Structures are given as structure tokens and as C-alpha cells.
Amino acid sequence: MASYLLSEVAKEDLIRIHRFGMERFGETQADKYINTIFEKFKGLLSIVSAGEGMSVVGW
């Protein structure tokens, strides 16, 4: 299965997003939002993984 690696800048952005969410909407909502982002990462990986082992036709 494919995996992802976040840059340090991306990690810092996610921390800032979570911190903002906690200040603005509370811990529960901030956690839900960040968890949703990571679920989207997993969804993107499943799309990438679906194409593993397939040959490219017409290129």
C-alpha cells in the first residue's frame, strides 16, 4: 500500500489549523476536522494504490 510523508511545513500548517480550530470551535470540533483531513489523505492513498501494478495504455 502507498504511504505519504508530510513536509515539516505541512506538519506545522496542520498544527496551526488544529490550534485555530480549538480556539475558535473547541477541542472536539478541532479534532474532528483534523481527523477528517487525515481520512482524506487515506482516501487519496487508496486511489493511488488502486493503480499499482497496472500498465499504462496509450502512452
Number of C-alpha atoms within 10 A of each C-alpha: 8 12 11 9 7 9 9 9 9 11 12 12 12 15 13 12 14 21 16 14 19 15 10 11 11 13 15 10 14 19 15 12 15 16 13 12 13 11 12 12 13 15 12 15 15 14 11 13 13 12 10 10 7 7 8 7 5 4 4
